[in-house]
Amino acid sequence: MAIFDELKSVGKVLQEAGKIPQYQQILEVQEKLLEMQNRISELDKENKDLKEKLKIQESLNFESNAYWIKNGERKDGPFCSCCWDDDRKTIRMQPTYSHAYYSCPKCENKNVKVFPGRDTQPISNVFDKRNSAK
């Protein structure tokens, strides 16, 4: 960065001239400038992350007890509703061994597998209905 190079050369001249207090001031300015540069970098990263999450949030649709990302005509998902609602993370749900359910690998949230044209319910509701029928 050009400003660092300029401060370095000014500092060198001050040091060679024996102007130690002024040289120390240059070093302090360099340190503060570096801290500010690091903070700007952190804020840029945070800004980028927030923009990405906002973009995802705008494309999320809650359907069949899970989130789906709609991209034009394409629908991607399901993504865990618990993980998105709690942590703002899109964790892709995976089919279980029986392929009857999707399960979140992070929080183990489970939903009935989505069949085209059929709404689904959380597993607890399915079991409640089965048990109440007995």
Chimera marker file (.cmm) of the C-alpha trace (Angstrom):
<marker_set name="trace">
<marker id="1" x="0.000" y="0.000" z="0.000" r="1" g="1" b="0" radius="0.5"/>
<marker id="2" x="1.435" y="3.377" z="-1.020" r="1" g="1" b="0" radius="0.5"/>
<marker id="3" x="0.669" y="5.131" z="2.257" r="1" g="1" b="0" radius="0.5"/>
<marker id="4" x="2.653" y="2.508" z="4.202" r="1" g="1" b="0" radius="0.5"/>
<marker id="5" x="5.627" y="3.028" z="1.901" r="1" g="1" b="0" radius="0.5"/>
<marker id="6" x="5.442" y="6.800" z="2.403" r="1" g="1" b="0" radius="0.5"/>
<marker id="7" x="5.223" y="6.447" z="6.185" r="1" g="1" b="0" radius="0.5"/>
<marker id="8" x="8.156" y="4.032" z="6.111" r="1" g="1" b="0" radius="0.5"/>
<marker id="9" x="10.354" y="6.448" z="4.187" r="1" g="1" b="0" radius="0.5"/>
<marker id="10" x="9.361" y="9.391" z="6.423" r="1" g="1" b="0" radius="0.5"/>
<marker id="11" x="10.072" y="7.235" z="9.477" r="1" g="1" b="0" radius="0.5"/>
<marker id="12" x="13.491" y="6.293" z="8.120" r="1" g="1" b="0" radius="0.5"/>
<marker id="13" x="14.397" y="9.950" z="7.546" r="1" g="1" b="0" radius="0.5"/>
<marker id="14" x="13.228" y="10.893" z="11.034" r="1" g="1" b="0" radius="0.5"/>
<marker id="15" x="15.155" y="7.996" z="12.586" r="1" g="1" b="0" radius="0.5"/>
<marker id="16" x="18.359" y="8.933" z="10.728" r="1" g="1" b="0" radius="0.5"/>
<marker id="17" x="17.914" y="12.560" z="11.790" r="1" g="1" b="0" radius="0.5"/>
<marker id="18" x="17.624" y="11.481" z="15.413" r="1" g="1" b="0" radius="0.5"/>
<marker id="19" x="14.047" y="12.689" z="15.736" r="1" g="1" b="0" radius="0.5"/>
<marker id="20" x="12.975" y="9.749" z="17.898" r="1" g="1" b="0" radius="0.5"/>
<marker id="21" x="9.661" y="11.200" z="19.255" r="1" g="1" b="0" radius="0.5"/>
<marker id="22" x="8.502" y="11.994" z="15.700" r="1" g="1" b="0" radius="0.5"/>
<marker id="23" x="9.682" y="8.569" z="14.511" r="1" g="1" b="0" radius="0.5"/>
<marker id="24" x="7.640" y="6.922" z="17.285" r="1" g="1" b="0" radius="0.5"/>
<marker id="25" x="4.613" y="8.934" z="16.171" r="1" g="1" b="0" radius="0.5"/>
<marker id="26" x="5.045" y="7.563" z="12.641" r="1" g="1" b="0" radius="0.5"/>
<marker id="27" x="5.212" y="4.017" z="14.053" r="1" g="1" b="0" radius="0.5"/>
<marker id="28" x="2.003" y="4.634" z="16.026" r="1" g="1" b="0" radius="0.5"/>
<marker id="29" x="0.274" y="5.955" z="12.908" r="1" g="1" b="0" radius="0.5"/>
<marker id="30" x="1.392" y="2.862" z="10.979" r="1" g="1" b="0" radius="0.5"/>
<marker id="31" x="0.016" y="0.606" z="13.716" r="1" g="1" b="0" radius="0.5"/>
<marker id="32" x="-3.340" y="2.436" z="13.784" r="1" g="1" b="0" radius="0.5"/>
<marker id="33" x="-3.517" y="2.348" z="10.000" r="1" g="1" b="0" radius="0.5"/>
<marker id="34" x="-2.907" y="-1.394" z="10.026" r="1" g="1" b="0" radius="0.5"/>
<marker id="35" x="-5.631" y="-1.865" z="12.666" r="1" g="1" b="0" radius="0.5"/>
<marker id="36" x="-8.039" y="0.189" z="10.540" r="1" g="1" b="0" radius="0.5"/>
<marker id="37" x="-7.157" y="-1.819" z="7.450" r="1" g="1" b="0" radius="0.5"/>
<marker id="38" x="-7.845" y="-5.069" z="9.337" r="1" g="1" b="0" radius="0.5"/>
<marker id="39" x="-11.168" y="-3.704" z="10.604" r="1" g="1" b="0" radius="0.5"/>
<marker id="40" x="-12.180" y="-2.669" z="7.089" r="1" g="1" b="0" radius="0.5"/>
<marker id="41" x="-11.319" y="-6.162" z="5.882" r="1" g="1" b="0" radius="0.5"/>
<marker id="42" x="-13.460" y="-7.705" z="8.652" r="1" g="1" b="0" radius="0.5"/>
<marker id="43" x="-16.368" y="-5.398" z="7.818" r="1" g="1" b="0" radius="0.5"/>
<marker id="44" x="-16.069" y="-6.210" z="4.105" r="1" g="1" b="0" radius="0.5"/>
<marker id="45" x="-16.258" y="-9.931" z="4.901" r="1" g="1" b="0" radius="0.5"/>
<marker id="46" x="-19.226" y="-9.425" z="7.246" r="1" g="1" b="0" radius="0.5"/>
<marker id="47" x="-20.963" y="-7.293" z="4.616" r="1" g="1" b="0" radius="0.5"/>
<marker id="48" x="-20.411" y="-9.979" z="1.972" r="1" g="1" b="0" radius="0.5"/>
<marker id="49" x="-21.744" y="-12.690" z="4.305" r="1" g="1" b="0" radius="0.5"/>
<marker id="50" x="-24.831" y="-10.634" z="5.176" r="1" g="1" b="0" radius="0.5"/>
<marker id="51" x="-25.550" y="-9.913" z="1.515" r="1" g="1" b="0" radius="0.5"/>
<marker id="52" x="-25.278" y="-13.628" z="0.739" r="1" g="1" b="0" radius="0.5"/>
<marker id="53" x="-27.643" y="-14.538" z="3.589" r="1" g="1" b="0" radius="0.5"/>
<marker id="54" x="-30.101" y="-11.866" z="2.474" r="1" g="1" b="0" radius="0.5"/>
<marker id="55" x="-29.961" y="-13.217" z="-1.069" r="1" g="1" b="0" radius="0.5"/>
<marker id="56" x="-30.633" y="-16.737" z="0.231" r="1" g="1" b="0" radius="0.5"/>
<marker id="57" x="-33.423" y="-15.522" z="2.515" r="1" g="1" b="0" radius="0.5"/>
<marker id="58" x="-35.156" y="-13.788" z="-0.385" r="1" g="1" b="0" radius="0.5"/>
<marker id="59" x="-35.117" y="-17.002" z="-2.419" r="1" g="1" b="0" radius="0.5"/>
<marker id="60" x="-36.234" y="-19.339" z="0.419" r="1" g="1" b="0" radius="0.5"/>
<marker id="61" x="-39.703" y="-20.834" z="0.409" r="1" g="1" b="0" radius="0.5"/>
<marker id="62" x="-41.079" y="-22.782" z="3.351" r="1" g="1" b="0" radius="0.5"/>
<marker id="63" x="-42.899" y="-25.821" z="2.034" r="1" g="1" b="0" radius="0.5"/>
<marker id="64" x="-43.479" y="-29.324" z="3.370" r="1" g="1" b="0" radius="0.5"/>
<marker id="65" x="-41.843" y="-28.491" z="6.714" r="1" g="1" b="0" radius="0.5"/>
<marker id="66" x="-38.532" y="-27.563" z="5.105" r="1" g="1" b="0" radius="0.5"/>
<marker id="67" x="-36.984" y="-24.670" z="3.218" r="1" g="1" b="0" radius="0.5"/>
<marker id="68" x="-36.486" y="-24.783" z="-0.524" r="1" g="1" b="0" radius="0.5"/>
<marker id="69" x="-34.474" y="-22.362" z="-2.615" r="1" g="1" b="0" radius="0.5"/>
<marker id="70" x="-36.232" y="-21.324" z="-5.769" r="1" g="1" b="0" radius="0.5"/>
<marker id="71" x="-33.952" y="-20.320" z="-8.611" r="1" g="1" b="0" radius="0.5"/>
<marker id="72" x="-36.118" y="-19.551" z="-11.594" r="1" g="1" b="0" radius="0.5"/>
<marker id="73" x="-38.024" y="-22.731" z="-12.399" r="1" g="1" b="0" radius="0.5"/>
<marker id="74" x="-35.584" y="-24.896" z="-10.437" r="1" g="1" b="0" radius="0.5"/>
<marker id="75" x="-36.283" y="-25.806" z="-6.808" r="1" g="1" b="0" radius="0.5"/>
<marker id="76" x="-33.357" y="-26.877" z="-4.612" r="1" g="1" b="0" radius="0.5"/>
<marker id="77" x="-33.659" y="-28.520" z="-1.222" r="1" g="1" b="0" radius="0.5"/>
<marker id="78" x="-34.897" y="-29.462" z="1.231" r="1" g="1" b="0" radius="0.5"/>
<marker id="79" x="-32.945" y="-27.425" z="3.759" r="1" g="1" b="0" radius="0.5"/>
<marker id="80" x="-33.428" y="-27.786" z="7.509" r="1" g="1" b="0" radius="0.5"/>
<marker id="81" x="-35.898" y="-25.267" z="8.915" r="1" g="1" b="0" radius="0.5"/>
<marker id="82" x="-34.427" y="-25.518" z="12.443" r="1" g="1" b="0" radius="0.5"/>
<marker id="83" x="-30.874" y="-24.753" z="11.292" r="1" g="1" b="0" radius="0.5"/>
<marker id="84" x="-31.978" y="-21.826" z="9.121" r="1" g="1" b="0" radius="0.5"/>
<marker id="85" x="-34.288" y="-20.362" z="11.752" r="1" g="1" b="0" radius="0.5"/>
<marker id="86" x="-31.699" y="-20.700" z="14.553" r="1" g="1" b="0" radius="0.5"/>
<marker id="87" x="-28.321" y="-20.191" z="12.845" r="1" g="1" b="0" radius="0.5"/>
<marker id="88" x="-29.126" y="-18.854" z="9.354" r="1" g="1" b="0" radius="0.5"/>
<marker id="89" x="-27.336" y="-21.866" z="7.865" r="1" g="1" b="0" radius="0.5"/>
<marker id="90" x="-28.656" y="-23.747" z="4.881" r="1" g="1" b="0" radius="0.5"/>
<marker id="91" x="-28.029" y="-27.336" z="5.908" r="1" g="1" b="0" radius="0.5"/>
<marker id="92" x="-29.173" y="-29.756" z="3.224" r="1" g="1" b="0" radius="0.5"/>
<marker id="93" x="-31.382" y="-32.505" z="4.583" r="1" g="1" b="0" radius="0.5"/>
<marker id="94" x="-30.475" y="-36.057" z="3.539" r="1" g="1" b="0" radius="0.5"/>
<marker id="95" x="-32.739" y="-39.041" z="2.878" r="1" g="1" b="0" radius="0.5"/>
<marker id="96" x="-32.628" y="-41.541" z="5.724" r="1" g="1" b="0" radius="0.5"/>
<marker id="97" x="-31.798" y="-45.223" z="5.300" r="1" g="1" b="0" radius="0.5"/>
<marker id="98" x="-35.457" y="-46.054" z="4.623" r="1" g="1" b="0" radius="0.5"/>
<marker id="99" x="-35.826" y="-43.144" z="2.163" r="1" g="1" b="0" radius="0.5"/>
<marker id="100" x="-39.095" y="-42.397" z="3.934" r="1" g="1" b="0" radius="0.5"/>
<marker id="101" x="-37.743" y="-39.281" z="5.659" r="1" g="1" b="0" radius="0.5"/>
<marker id="102" x="-35.314" y="-36.444" z="5.236" r="1" g="1" b="0" radius="0.5"/>
<marker id="103" x="-32.996" y="-35.837" z="8.157" r="1" g="1" b="0" radius="0.5"/>
<marker id="104" x="-30.700" y="-32.940" z="9.011" r="1" g="1" b="0" radius="0.5"/>
<marker id="105" x="-27.138" y="-34.185" z="9.536" r="1" g="1" b="0" radius="0.5"/>
<marker id="106" x="-26.473" y="-31.343" z="11.996" r="1" g="1" b="0" radius="0.5"/>
<marker id="107" x="-29.493" y="-31.186" z="14.310" r="1" g="1" b="0" radius="0.5"/>
<marker id="108" x="-31.212" y="-34.441" z="13.305" r="1" g="1" b="0" radius="0.5"/>
<marker id="109" x="-34.483" y="-32.656" z="12.566" r="1" g="1" b="0" radius="0.5"/>
<marker id="110" x="-36.646" y="-35.058" z="10.550" r="1" g="1" b="0" radius="0.5"/>
<marker id="111" x="-39.513" y="-34.513" z="8.141" r="1" g="1" b="0" radius="0.5"/>
<marker id="112" x="-41.652" y="-36.887" z="6.159" r="1" g="1" b="0" radius="0.5"/>
<marker id="113" x="-40.225" y="-37.313" z="2.684" r="1" g="1" b="0" radius="0.5"/>
<marker id="114" x="-41.748" y="-34.952" z="0.190" r="1" g="1" b="0" radius="0.5"/>
<marker id="115" x="-43.832" y="-36.566" z="-2.493" r="1" g="1" b="0" radius="0.5"/>
<marker id="116" x="-44.927" y="-34.401" z="-5.424" r="1" g="1" b="0" radius="0.5"/>
<marker id="117" x="-48.330" y="-32.826" z="-4.801" r="1" g="1" b="0" radius="0.5"/>
<marker id="118" x="-48.541" y="-34.068" z="-1.207" r="1" g="1" b="0" radius="0.5"/>
<marker id="119" x="-48.027" y="-31.962" z="1.913" r="1" g="1" b="0" radius="0.5"/>
<marker id="120" x="-45.922" y="-33.476" z="4.655" r="1" g="1" b="0" radius="0.5"/>
<marker id="121" x="-45.856" y="-33.314" z="8.426" r="1" g="1" b="0" radius="0.5"/>
<marker id="122" x="-43.124" y="-33.543" z="11.021" r="1" g="1" b="0" radius="0.5"/>
<marker id="123" x="-42.499" y="-37.102" z="12.175" r="1" g="1" b="0" radius="0.5"/>
<marker id="124" x="-43.891" y="-36.403" z="15.643" r="1" g="1" b="0" radius="0.5"/>
<marker id="125" x="-47.275" y="-35.522" z="14.113" r="1" g="1" b="0" radius="0.5"/>
<marker id="126" x="-47.273" y="-38.707" z="12.020" r="1" g="1" b="0" radius="0.5"/>
<marker id="127" x="-46.556" y="-40.841" z="15.099" r="1" g="1" b="0" radius="0.5"/>
<marker id="128" x="-49.158" y="-38.978" z="17.146" r="1" g="1" b="0" radius="0.5"/>
<marker id="129" x="-51.805" y="-39.748" z="14.514" r="1" g="1" b="0" radius="0.5"/>
<marker id="130" x="-50.749" y="-43.400" z="14.304" r="1" g="1" b="0" radius="0.5"/>
<marker id="131" x="-50.826" y="-43.802" z="18.091" r="1" g="1" b="0" radius="0.5"/>
<marker id="132" x="-54.168" y="-42.026" z="18.479" r="1" g="1" b="0" radius="0.5"/>
<marker id="133" x="-55.736" y="-44.362" z="15.910" r="1" g="1" b="0" radius="0.5"/>
<marker id="134" x="-55.000" y="-47.414" z="18.107" r="1" g="1" b="0" radius="0.5"/>
<link id1="1" id2="2" r="1" g="1" b="0" radius="0.2"/>
<link id1="2" id2="3" r="1" g="1" b="0" radius="0.2"/>
<link id1="3" id2="4" r="1" g="1" b="0" radius="0.2"/>
<link id1="4" id2="5" r="1" g="1" b="0" radius="0.2"/>
<link id1="5" id2="6" r="1" g="1" b="0" radius="0.2"/>
<link id1="6" id2="7" r="1" g="1" b="0" radius="0.2"/>
<link id1="7" id2="8" r="1" g="1" b="0" radius="0.2"/>
<link id1="8" id2="9" r="1" g="1" b="0" radius="0.2"/>
<link id1="9" id2="10" r="1" g="1" b="0" radius="0.2"/>
<link id1="10" id2="11" r="1" g="1" b="0" radius="0.2"/>
<link id1="11" id2="12" r="1" g="1" b="0" radius="0.2"/>
<link id1="12" id2="13" r="1" g="1" b="0" radius="0.2"/>
<link id1="13" id2="14" r="1" g="1" b="0" radius="0.2"/>
<link id1="14" id2="15" r="1" g="1" b="0" radius="0.2"/>
<link id1="15" id2="16" r="1" g="1" b="0" radius="0.2"/>
<link id1="16" id2="17" r="1" g="1" b="0" radius="0.2"/>
<link id1="17" id2="18" r="1" g="1" b="0" radius="0.2"/>
<link id1="18" id2="19" r="1" g="1" b="0" radius="0.2"/>
<link id1="19" id2="20" r="1" g="1" b="0" radius="0.2"/>
<link id1="20" id2="21" r="1" g="1" b="0" radius="0.2"/>
<link id1="21" id2="22" r="1" g="1" b="0" radius="0.2"/>
<link id1="22" id2="23" r="1" g="1" b="0" radius="0.2"/>
<link id1="23" id2="24" r="1" g="1" b="0" radius="0.2"/>
<link id1="24" id2="25" r="1" g="1" b="0" radius="0.2"/>
<link id1="25" id2="26" r="1" g="1" b="0" radius="0.2"/>
<link id1="26" id2="27" r="1" g="1" b="0" radius="0.2"/>
<link id1="27" id2="28" r="1" g="1" b="0" radius="0.2"/>
<link id1="28" id2="29" r="1" g="1" b="0" radius="0.2"/>
<link id1="29" id2="30" r="1" g="1" b="0" radius="0.2"/>
<link id1="30" id2="31" r="1" g="1" b="0" radius="0.2"/>
<link id1="31" id2="32" r="1" g="1" b="0" radius="0.2"/>
<link id1="32" id2="33" r="1" g="1" b="0" radius="0.2"/>
<link id1="33" id2="34" r="1" g="1" b="0" radius="0.2"/>
<link id1="34" id2="35" r="1" g="1" b="0" radius="0.2"/>
<link id1="35" id2="36" r="1" g="1" b="0" radius="0.2"/>
<link id1="36" id2="37" r="1" g="1" b="0" radius="0.2"/>
<link id1="37" id2="38" r="1" g="1" b="0" radius="0.2"/>
<link id1="38" id2="39" r="1" g="1" b="0" radius="0.2"/>
<link id1="39" id2="40" r="1" g="1" b="0" radius="0.2"/>
<link id1="40" id2="41" r="1" g="1" b="0" radius="0.2"/>
<link id1="41" id2="42" r="1" g="1" b="0" radius="0.2"/>
<link id1="42" id2="43" r="1" g="1" b="0" radius="0.2"/>
<link id1="43" id2="44" r="1" g="1" b="0" radius="0.2"/>
<link id1="44" id2="45" r="1" g="1" b="0" radius="0.2"/>
<link id1="45" id2="46" r="1" g="1" b="0" radius="0.2"/>
<link id1="46" id2="47" r="1" g="1" b="0" radius="0.2"/>
<link id1="47" id2="48" r="1" g="1" b="0" radius="0.2"/>
<link id1="48" id2="49" r="1" g="1" b="0" radius="0.2"/>
<link id1="49" id2="50" r="1" g="1" b="0" radius="0.2"/>
<link id1="50" id2="51" r="1" g="1" b="0" radius="0.2"/>
<link id1="51" id2="52" r="1" g="1" b="0" radius="0.2"/>
<link id1="52" id2="53" r="1" g="1" b="0" radius="0.2"/>
<link id1="53" id2="54" r="1" g="1" b="0" radius="0.2"/>
<link id1="54" id2="55" r="1" g="1" b="0" radius="0.2"/>
<link id1="55" id2="56" r="1" g="1" b="0" radius="0.2"/>
<link id1="56" id2="57" r="1" g="1" b="0" radius="0.2"/>
<link id1="57" id2="58" r="1" g="1" b="0" radius="0.2"/>
<link id1="58" id2="59" r="1" g="1" b="0" radius="0.2"/>
<link id1="59" id2="60" r="1" g="1" b="0" radius="0.2"/>
<link id1="60" id2="61" r="1" g="1" b="0" radius="0.2"/>
<link id1="61" id2="62" r="1" g="1" b="0" radius="0.2"/>
<link id1="62" id2="63" r="1" g="1" b="0" radius="0.2"/>
<link id1="63" id2="64" r="1" g="1" b="0" radius="0.2"/>
<link id1="64" id2="65" r="1" g="1" b="0" radius="0.2"/>
<link id1="65" id2="66" r="1" g="1" b="0" radius="0.2"/>
<link id1="66" id2="67" r="1" g="1" b="0" radius="0.2"/>
<link id1="67" id2="68" r="1" g="1" b="0" radius="0.2"/>
<link id1="68" id2="69" r="1" g="1" b="0" radius="0.2"/>
<link id1="69" id2="70" r="1" g="1" b="0" radius="0.2"/>
<link id1="70" id2="71" r="1" g="1" b="0" radius="0.2"/>
<link id1="71" id2="72" r="1" g="1" b="0" radius="0.2"/>
<link id1="72" id2="73" r="1" g="1" b="0" radius="0.2"/>
<link id1="73" id2="74" r="1" g="1" b="0" radius="0.2"/>
<link id1="74" id2="75" r="1" g="1" b="0" radius="0.2"/>
<link id1="75" id2="76" r="1" g="1" b="0" radius="0.2"/>
<link id1="76" id2="77" r="1" g="1" b="0" radius="0.2"/>
<link id1="77" id2="78" r="1" g="1" b="0" radius="0.2"/>
<link id1="78" id2="79" r="1" g="1" b="0" radius="0.2"/>
<link id1="79" id2="80" r="1" g="1" b="0" radius="0.2"/>
<link id1="80" id2="81" r="1" g="1" b="0" radius="0.2"/>
<link id1="81" id2="82" r="1" g="1" b="0" radius="0.2"/>
<link id1="82" id2="83" r="1" g="1" b="0" radius="0.2"/>
<link id1="83" id2="84" r="1" g="1" b="0" radius="0.2"/>
<link id1="84" id2="85" r="1" g="1" b="0" radius="0.2"/>
<link id1="85" id2="86" r="1" g="1" b="0" radius="0.2"/>
<link id1="86" id2="87" r="1" g="1" b="0" radius="0.2"/>
<link id1="87" id2="88" r="1" g="1" b="0" radius="0.2"/>
<link id1="88" id2="89" r="1" g="1" b="0" radius="0.2"/>
<link id1="89" id2="90" r="1" g="1" b="0" radius="0.2"/>
<link id1="90" id2="91" r="1" g="1" b="0" radius="0.2"/>
<link id1="91" id2="92" r="1" g="1" b="0" radius="0.2"/>
<link id1="92" id2="93" r="1" g="1" b="0" radius="0.2"/>
<link id1="93" id2="94" r="1" g="1" b="0" radius="0.2"/>
<link id1="94" id2="95" r="1" g="1" b="0" radius="0.2"/>
<link id1="95" id2="96" r="1" g="1" b="0" radius="0.2"/>
<link id1="96" id2="97" r="1" g="1" b="0" radius="0.2"/>
<link id1="97" id2="98" r="1" g="1" b="0" radius="0.2"/>
<link id1="98" id2="99" r="1" g="1" b="0" radius="0.2"/>
<link id1="99" id2="100" r="1" g="1" b="0" radius="0.2"/>
<link id1="100" id2="101" r="1" g="1" b="0" radius="0.2"/>
<link id1="101" id2="102" r="1" g="1" b="0" radius="0.2"/>
<link id1="102" id2="103" r="1" g="1" b="0" radius="0.2"/>
<link id1="103" id2="104" r="1" g="1" b="0" radius="0.2"/>
<link id1="104" id2="105" r="1" g="1" b="0" radius="0.2"/>
<link id1="105" id2="106" r="1" g="1" b="0" radius="0.2"/>
<link id1="106" id2="107" r="1" g="1" b="0" radius="0.2"/>
<link id1="107" id2="108" r="1" g="1" b="0" radius="0.2"/>
<link id1="108" id2="109" r="1" g="1" b="0" radius="0.2"/>
<link id1="109" id2="110" r="1" g="1" b="0" radius="0.2"/>
<link id1="110" id2="111" r="1" g="1" b="0" radius="0.2"/>
<link id1="111" id2="112" r="1" g="1" b="0" radius="0.2"/>
<link id1="112" id2="113" r="1" g="1" b="0" radius="0.2"/>
<link id1="113" id2="114" r="1" g="1" b="0" radius="0.2"/>
<link id1="114" id2="115" r="1" g="1" b="0" radius="0.2"/>
<link id1="115" id2="116" r="1" g="1" b="0" radius="0.2"/>
<link id1="116" id2="117" r="1" g="1" b="0" radius="0.2"/>
<link id1="117" id2="118" r="1" g="1" b="0" radius="0.2"/>
<link id1="118" id2="119" r="1" g="1" b="0" radius="0.2"/>
<link id1="119" id2="120" r="1" g="1" b="0" radius="0.2"/>
<link id1="120" id2="121" r="1" g="1" b="0" radius="0.2"/>
<link id1="121" id2="122" r="1" g="1" b="0" radius="0.2"/>
<link id1="122" id2="123" r="1" g="1" b="0" radius="0.2"/>
<link id1="123" id2="124" r="1" g="1" b="0" radius="0.2"/>
<link id1="124" id2="125" r="1" g="1" b="0" radius="0.2"/>
<link id1="125" id2="126" r="1" g="1" b="0" radius="0.2"/>
<link id1="126" id2="127" r="1" g="1" b="0" radius="0.2"/>
<link id1="127" id2="128" r="1" g="1" b="0" radius="0.2"/>
<link id1="128" id2="129" r="1" g="1" b="0" radius="0.2"/>
<link id1="129" id2="130" r="1" g="1" b="0" radius="0.2"/>
<link id1="130" id2="131" r="1" g="1" b="0" radius="0.2"/>
<link id1="131" id2="132" r="1" g="1" b="0" radius="0.2"/>
<link id1="132" id2="133" r="1" g="1" b="0" radius="0.2"/>
<link id1="133" id2="134" r="1" g="1" b="0" radius="0.2"/>
</marker_set>
